[in-house]
Amino acid sequence: MFRSLVAAPVLGLLLGLPVAPRQSGQLASPQTASPPAAPQQEEPTTRIVISHAEVIVPVTVTDDKGKFVSNLEAKDFRILDENRPQKIDYFSHDSKQQAIVVGFLIDSSNASRIHWETYRDEILELVFNLIPGDDPRFSGYLVTYANEAEVAVNTTHDSEKIAVAVRRMRPGGGAAFYDAIYLACTNRSLVKGEPYEPRRVIVVVGDGHDSSSKKTLEEVLELAKRNLVTIYAISTQAFGFNNETEDVLERLTRETGGHVEYPLNSLYKDVSGYISTPRDAGNYVYEPGTGGYAAEVAAGITKAIVGISGDISTQYILRYVPDYGADVKPRVYRRIKVEIPDLPAGITIRARDGYYPDAIPTGGYVGDVVH
C-alpha cells in the first residue's frame, strides 16, 4: 500500500552524491574519503576505477497527482549500474538528519521583469525555508545573472544576507545562465564536510535562456555532475509565451536528479476576463481582465516553491558498492537506473542518471572553508 504525503516546508537534506567511501550507518566526510588509485599509464578518459567506494543515490517518488510517496522500503527498490543489478547496502528516509548547501541562481535579466515582485517575495520564502539561520547544517549562497554572472553572496549560514541581496535586485539585461552554473561549481567558499554532508543543491529561478555566457550547456552540465550537484528549477516563463529553451532546464534537472516547476503554465484558463491577443515575435499573452490575475500568479509560484522544498526534503537515500562484473568495460561515466519492480500505475521516480567513478569530491571549488 503506497501512501502519499503533500510537501511540507523543508527541514533539510540527507546526503546525496555519486561516490563516497563505505561507512556503516554514517555519512562519510572528505577527511575519510580515499580516492581510488588510478591505473598507471592510462588516460583519465579511458580508465575505470574499481574499489570499495559506495555509490550514493537520492531518489524522489511521486504518485500520479504529484504527491510524495513516503512509505517505501529498501526491498521496494532496485538499482541497475550499466544494466547490472546491484545490492543496496544502505537505505534511509530520515529527514531529521538531512543537511544541504544550496545555491540560489536567480535570473535578473529582462525576461524576469514581468512578475519579478511576486517572484522576489517567494524567493525570500524559499531562502528562509531552506536556510533557517539557526542551524549550521544548512547554508547557501546567491548567484545572480544578467549580462554577466556574479556571486552576489558567498556561502553563509545567515539567510538574511541572501535576503538583503535579493531585495536589492533590479532585473535588466541579457542572461549569462551557463556562466552562473559555472560560478556556482567553481567560485564559492566550501562548507566543512561537503559534498558528503552537507549535500550540494542548486535551485534556479529563471527560464533557462542564455544569451551571453562564455561557457556552454555541455560544459556546465558535466561540471555539475562532477561536483555532485542536484539541480532544481522554477521556470519564470510567462503564461502564453513560447520558450524555445525549455528543454535546457529539463535536461539540467533530469540528469542530475532534480525537476522543474512551471508556476505560470495554464494558470488562467479557468479565470474569466482573459482573452488571447497577438504580440511581437509571434507570441501570445493573456491580458488581465477582471479575474483573479494577481492571486493566480501568487498561488502558482507559492505552489512551485512548496514543490521544490518538498522534493528536496522527501528523498530516499540509497547506497551500494558497485558490482561491475568480470567483463566490465572502462567507462568515464557510468549510467544508473532506479526501479520499483512492483510500481503502481502513475508512479514517477526521479534520480540522477549516473556518476563519474573518478569524480573529485571537492570539485574544484575555491575560497575559504565555512565552519
C-alpha positions in Angstrom: 0.0 0.0 0.0 1.5 3.3 -1.1 0.8 6.4 1.0 1.2 9.9 -0.5 2.3 12.9 1.5 1.9 16.5 0.4 5.1 18.5 0.5 5.8 20.4 3.7 8.4 23.2 4.3 11.9 21.7 4.1 13.9 20.7 7.1 17.0 19.8 5.2 18.5 17.0 3.3 20.4 13.8 3.8 23.5 13.2 1.8 23.2 12.8 -2.0 26.3 12.2 -4.2 27.6 9.7 -6.6 30.6 8.3 -4.9 31.7 8.0 -1.3 33.7 5.7 0.9 31.8 2.9 2.6 30.9 3.6 6.2 28.3 1.7 8.1 25.3 3.7 9.3 27.0 7.1 9.0 27.6 9.8 6.4 31.1 10.0 5.1 33.2 13.1 5.2 36.0 14.3 2.9 38.6 13.6 5.6 37.7 9.9 5.5 37.5 9.6 1.7 40.3 7.8 0.0 40.1 8.3 -3.8 40.9 5.1 -5.6 44.3 4.9 -7.2 44.3 5.2 -11.0 45.9 2.6 -13.1 49.3 3.9 -14.3 50.0 4.8 -17.9 46.3 5.1 -18.7 44.5 8.3 -19.8 41.7 9.5 -17.4 39.2 9.4 -20.2 39.7 5.6 -20.7 40.2 4.2 -17.2 37.7 2.8 -14.8 38.2 2.7 -11.0 37.1 -0.4 -9.1 37.2 -0.1 -5.3 35.2 -0.4 -2.2 33.6 3.1 -2.8 29.9 3.4 -2.5 27.6 5.0 -5.0 25.0 7.1 -3.2 21.7 7.9 -5.0 19.0 10.3 -3.7 15.6 9.3 -5.1 12.2 11.0 -5.2 9.0 9.1 -5.8 5.6 10.8 -6.5 2.2 9.5 -7.4 0.0 10.4 -10.4 -1.1 13.6 -8.6 2.4 14.8 -7.9 2.3 13.9 -4.2 5.3 12.3 -2.5 5.1 8.6 -1.8 6.6 8.3 1.7 6.2 4.7 2.9 8.6 2.7 0.6 11.3 0.3 2.0 14.6 -0.8 0.7 13.1 -4.0 -0.7 10.9 -2.0 -2.9 13.8 -0.6 -4.9 16.2 -2.0 -7.5 19.3 -0.2 -8.8 20.9 -1.0 -12.2 24.5 0.1 -12.8 25.1 -0.2 -16.6 22.1 -2.6 -16.6 23.7 -4.8 -14.0 21.5 -5.3 -10.8 23.2 -4.0 -7.6 22.8 -4.9 -3.9 21.5 -2.0 -1.9 23.7 -1.8 1.2 22.3 1.3 2.8 18.8 2.8 2.9 17.4 5.9 4.6 14.4 8.1 4.6 15.1 10.2 7.7 14.7 13.9 7.0 15.7 15.0 10.5 19.4 14.4 9.8 19.5 15.9 6.4 21.8 18.8 5.6 22.4 20.9 2.5 24.4 23.7 1.0 22.1 25.3 -1.6 22.9 27.7 -4.3 20.2 30.1 -5.4 20.8 31.1 -9.1 18.5 34.0 -9.9 17.8 35.3 -13.4 18.0 39.1 -13.2 17.7 39.6 -17.0 14.8 41.4 -18.7 12.9 38.1 -19.0 12.2 38.0 -15.3 10.7 41.5 -15.1 7.0 40.6 -15.8 6.3 39.0 -12.4 9.5 40.0 -10.6 7.9 41.4 -7.4 5.9 38.3 -6.8 8.9 36.0 -7.6 11.1 38.1 -5.3 8.7 37.6 -2.3 8.5 33.9 -2.9 12.3 33.5 -3.4 12.7 35.1 0.0 10.3 32.4 1.4 12.4 29.7 -0.3 15.6 31.1 1.2 14.2 31.2 4.7 12.7 27.8 4.3 15.9 26.1 3.1 18.3 28.0 5.4 16.6 28.5 8.8 19.6 30.6 10.0 19.8 29.0 13.4 21.1 25.6 12.3 24.7 25.3 11.0 23.8 22.2 9.0 22.0 24.5 6.4 23.9 27.1 4.4 23.6 28.7 1.0 24.9 31.3 -1.5 23.4 33.6 -4.2 24.5 33.8 -7.8 22.7 36.4 -10.0 23.0 36.6 -13.7 22.1 39.1 -16.4 24.7 40.2 -18.9 27.2 38.7 -16.6 27.0 36.1 -13.7 28.1 37.2 -10.2 28.5 35.5 -6.8 26.4 38.1 -5.1 26.6 36.4 -1.6 29.2 33.8 -0.8 28.5 30.7 1.2 26.9 31.6 4.5 24.7 30.2 7.3 23.0 33.6 7.6 19.9 33.6 5.3 19.3 37.3 5.9 22.5 38.2 4.0 21.0 36.4 0.9 17.6 38.0 1.5 19.1 41.5 1.6 20.8 40.9 -1.8 17.6 39.5 -3.3 15.6 42.6 -2.2 18.1 44.9 -3.9 17.9 43.1 -7.3 16.6 45.0 -10.2 16.1 42.9 -13.4 17.5 44.1 -16.7 19.9 43.0 -19.4 20.9 39.7 -21.0 21.2 36.2 -19.5 24.6 34.5 -18.7 22.9 31.4 -17.4 25.6 28.9 -18.1 28.2 31.1 -16.6 26.1 31.2 -13.4 26.2 27.5 -13.1 29.9 27.5 -13.7 30.4 30.1 -10.9 28.3 28.0 -8.5 30.5 25.0 -9.2 33.9 26.7 -9.1 33.9 30.1 -7.3 32.5 30.0 -3.8 33.6 29.1 -0.3 33.1 25.5 0.8 31.2 24.3 3.9 33.3 21.9 6.0 32.3 18.4 5.2 30.7 18.8 1.8 29.9 17.2 -0.6 29.4 14.3 1.8 27.5 16.2 4.4 26.0 18.7 3.6 24.8 17.7 0.1 25.1 20.2 -2.8 21.9 21.6 -4.3 21.2 24.3 -6.9 17.9 26.0 -7.3 17.5 28.0 -10.5 14.8 30.7 -10.8 14.8 31.6 -14.5 13.5 30.4 -17.9 16.7 28.6 -19.0 17.5 31.1 -21.7 21.2 32.0 -22.2 22.3 34.9 -24.4 25.8 36.0 -23.1 27.7 33.1 -21.5 31.2 32.1 -22.3 30.5 28.5 -21.2 28.3 26.0 -23.0 25.5 23.8 -21.7 27.5 20.7 -22.2 30.4 22.1 -20.2 28.4 23.2 -17.2 26.2 20.0 -17.2 29.3 17.8 -16.9 30.7 20.2 -14.3 27.6 19.9 -12.2 27.7 16.1 -12.3 31.4 16.0 -11.4 30.7 18.3 -8.5 27.9 16.1 -7.2 25.2 18.8 -7.6 21.5 18.2 -7.8 19.7 20.9 -9.9 16.1 22.1 -9.4 14.4 24.9 -11.3 11.4 27.2 -11.0 10.6 28.4 -14.5 9.8 32.1 -14.9 8.3 31.6 -18.3 5.3 33.9 -18.6 1.9 32.4 -19.3 1.1 32.4 -23.1 4.7 32.7 -24.2 6.7 30.1 -26.0 10.1 29.1 -24.6 12.5 27.6 -27.1 15.0 26.8 -24.3 12.6 24.9 -22.1 14.5 21.7 -22.7 17.6 23.2 -21.2 16.0 23.3 -17.7 14.5 19.9 -18.2 17.9 18.4 -19.2 19.9 20.0 -16.4 17.4 18.9 -13.7 16.6 15.4 -15.1 20.2 14.3 -15.5 21.2 15.5 -12.0 18.1 14.1 -10.2 16.0 17.3 -9.7 13.0 18.6 -11.5 11.4 21.8 -12.9 8.3 23.6 -11.6 6.2 25.7 -14.0 4.2 28.0 -11.8 2.7 30.1 -14.6 1.6 27.4 -17.0 -2.2 27.3 -17.7 -2.9 29.4 -14.6 -5.7 31.5 -16.2 -7.6 29.0 -18.4 -10.5 29.0 -15.9 -10.3 32.6 -14.9 -12.9 34.8 -16.6 -11.9 38.1 -18.2 -8.9 36.9 -20.2 -8.5 37.0 -24.0 -5.7 35.9 -26.2 -4.1 38.7 -28.1 -1.1 38.5 -30.6 2.2 40.1 -29.5 5.5 40.7 -31.2 7.7 37.7 -32.2 4.5 35.7 -32.8 3.9 35.1 -29.2 0.5 35.2 -27.4 -0.1 36.5 -23.9 -3.3 36.6 -21.9 -4.2 40.1 -20.8 -5.5 40.6 -17.3 -9.2 41.4 -17.2 -11.5 41.4 -14.2 -10.4 37.9 -13.0 -8.1 36.9 -10.2 -4.8 37.7 -12.1 -2.5 38.6 -9.1 -4.0 35.8 -6.9 -3.4 33.2 -9.6 0.2 34.2 -10.1 1.0 34.3 -6.4 -0.7 30.9 -5.8 1.1 29.3 -8.8 4.5 30.5 -7.6 3.8 29.5 -4.0 2.9 26.0 -5.1 6.1 25.8 -7.1 8.2 26.8 -4.0 6.5 24.2 -1.9 7.0 21.6 -4.6 10.8 22.2 -4.7 11.1 22.3 -0.9 9.2 19.1 -0.6 11.2 17.3 -3.2 14.5 18.3 -1.5 13.3 17.1 1.9 11.4 14.0 0.9 14.0 11.9 -0.7 15.1 8.3 -0.2 18.8 7.7 0.1 20.2 4.5 -1.5 23.8 3.4 -1.4 25.6 0.4 -2.9 29.1 -0.9 -3.6 29.3 -1.3 -7.4 29.5 -4.8 -8.7 30.8 -4.3 -12.2 31.3 -7.9 -13.2 34.4 -9.7 -14.7 33.7 -8.4 -18.2 33.5 -4.7 -17.2 34.5 -2.2 -19.9 36.2 1.1 -19.0 33.7 4.0 -18.8 34.2 7.6 -18.0 30.6 8.0 -16.9 28.5 5.1 -15.6 24.8 5.1 -16.2 22.4 4.0 -13.4 18.7 3.4 -13.2 16.4 3.2 -10.2 13.3 1.0 -10.5 10.4 -0.1 -8.3 9.5 -3.5 -9.7 6.0 -3.5 -8.2 5.4 0.0 -9.4 1.8 1.1 -9.3 0.4 2.9 -12.3 1.2 6.6 -12.4 4.2 6.5 -10.0 7.2 8.6 -11.1 10.8 8.0 -10.0 13.4 10.8 -10.1 17.1 10.1 -9.6 20.5 11.2 -11.1 21.2 9.3 -14.3 24.8 8.2 -13.5 28.1 9.1 -11.9 31.8 9.7 -12.6 33.8 6.9 -10.9 36.8 9.2 -10.6 34.9 12.4 -9.6 36.9 14.6 -7.2 34.8 15.3 -4.1 35.9 18.9 -3.7 35.0 19.6 -7.3 37.5 22.5 -7.8 35.7 24.9 -5.5 37.8 27.8 -4.3 37.7 30.1 -1.3 37.8 29.7 2.5 36.1 26.9 4.3 32.9 28.0 6.1 32.8 26.5 9.6 
